[in-house]
Amino acid sequence: MVETLLALDHDGCIGDDGAAPVWLPSELRHVRGAFAGVWRNPDGELILARDPVGHRSLYWSKGPDGTPRWAFRLRDAIPTGDARRLDPIGIATYLATAYVPGHRTLLRGVEAVEAGSIVHLPASGSVTRRTFAPLPAAPASYADEATLKQRLRASLEATVERLVPEGPVAATLSGGIDSSLVAALAAARRPLTTFSITFGPEHRDELEWSRMVATHIGAHHELVTVRPDDVIRSFDATVGALSEPNGDPLTVPNTMLFAAATQLGLGVVLNGEGGDPCFGGPKNGPLILATLYGESGPLSHERAYLRAHQRLWDELDVALEPSLTARIPEGAVEALVTPWLEDERWPSFLDRLMALNVAWKGGGHILPKVEHLGAARGALARSPLFDRELVRRAFELPPDMKRRGSIEKYLLKEAVRDLLPAAVVDRPKSGMMVPVEAWFDGPLRSFAEERLLDSTTLRGIIRRDFLERLLARTLGGLRPRRGVKIWLLLTLESWIRQMGATL
């Protein structure tokens, strides 16, 4: 039986150790690079596959007559004439995490192909799913630190070399270790222009650090200024460019950065995404402490993981309309987390978190975001630290080489210490903070009120009294993160409205 390749979405860096590309589903485990592919068997069966980390997106559905439909964007995978009904569990998961991970989407009847998976859609009969490239298990024994450091450095250099095209290239630069090391490796190989985001002089930024790195590596440095008017002007277009809703406030800044790069003729934009999920970033620390000293009982680890996203997990009971809550089985969202936290391929809790973060925050959140926002502006986003080879290297590291005491990403930092100023390597992670709290107290307040209180889109989904208290700053809690939650809901409202979806 010979499969016919119907469509392929890839990043131009596909190959099997330098050999000609292999395009048979049975051999996909050998393919390197980012791809989503669709094949047809002679008997009419469709075969859908997505790369092992999730750099490219792929969706499918079946129409009322059982006819399968597929697409690289969710909107195009909706069956003809479908009513576009929202999935209650998908809504709850999005509100808890700011994305919808795994095979579930926000629409009933439309599924995502999970990273490293193949879906068989026969002309008639049952759909089957299988994994062709699972995340690597923990090794039976670990190499010594010097060997692991040398291997990691060699893989970093080889990955960036493979992902940078001939000629000038762009890279995002926040001033943190992840984007800085990618930029440094790229600048050693190609003429590099780095891009940093600022929100104006009245807001804190990381420009001191990004400028330091750009000067150190000899890159041309550009600033992208994002103001409230930019948000109002491009919000709906940004949400519309996303295949699925993504509640990260960086979506509009990301869009503007991609636009700035392509305006300078730079079509490939490198980023530092992947350092935290793969190599022991600081967000794992509070979660580990929460599991040790926090609540106990069934699903406590799962709840701690969902709470660590700092979205609306703790407010779901008061945020969702009771009629919607009644349609979400108890423990349904936590059950999505459980298989990862109980997977015996990884003996340590930190490694189980790492696997979950690669699959969820990588394949379900970060990579689809940069893929679709970049494509909307004519840019190709590449994420070296999420490359399959580097993910494999990350799983070779023992937990204490990911986090050593209070030092996060220990071995990653040591592997690139010679490339960057010591102050950059050793500084604690700060992160780019979009000033949503200040914006929704001032210039974006009326925008948020109009979208959340005057629109009927969220009616039947989010309780109006919750929206009123959120906008009026009367929600309780030590860290209410009001601005992030408003952005989360604004994104949901815009996506549902543009999709024409209902409960």
CORRA-V875963 format. One record per run of one state. SS is the DSSP state (h for helix, s for strand, l for the rest). FROM is the first residue (numbers start at 1). TO is the last residue. If there is no record, write none. Layout:
# CORRA-V875963
ss;from;to
SS;FROM;TO
SS;FROM;TO
This chain:
# CORRA-V875963
ss;from;to
l;1;3
s;4;10
l;11;14
s;15;16
l;17;18
s;19;19
l;20;24
h;25;30
l;31;31
s;32;32
l;33;34
s;35;40
l;41;45
s;46;50
l;51;58
s;59;62
l;63;67
s;68;71
l;72;73
h;74;77
l;78;84
s;85;86
l;87;87
h;88;97
l;98;106
s;107;107
l;108;109
s;110;112
l;113;116
s;117;121
l;122;127
s;128;131
l;132;144
h;145;163
l;164;168
s;169;172
l;173;176
h;177;187
l;188;191
s;192;198
l;199;206
h;207;217
l;218;219
s;220;225
l;226;227
h;228;241
l;242;249
h;250;263
l;264;267
s;268;271
l;272;274
h;275;279
l;280;282
h;283;293
l;294;299
h;300;308
l;309;312
h;313;319
s;320;320
l;321;321
h;322;325
l;326;331
h;332;341
l;342;348
h;349;376
l;377;379
s;380;383
h;384;386
l;387;387
h;388;395
l;396;398
h;399;402
s;403;404
l;405;406
s;407;408
l;409;409
h;410;415
l;416;416
h;417;419
l;420;421
h;422;426
l;427;435
h;436;441
l;442;444
h;445;454
l;455;461
s;462;462
l;463;463
h;464;471
l;472;481
h;482;499
l;500;501
s;502;502
l;503;503
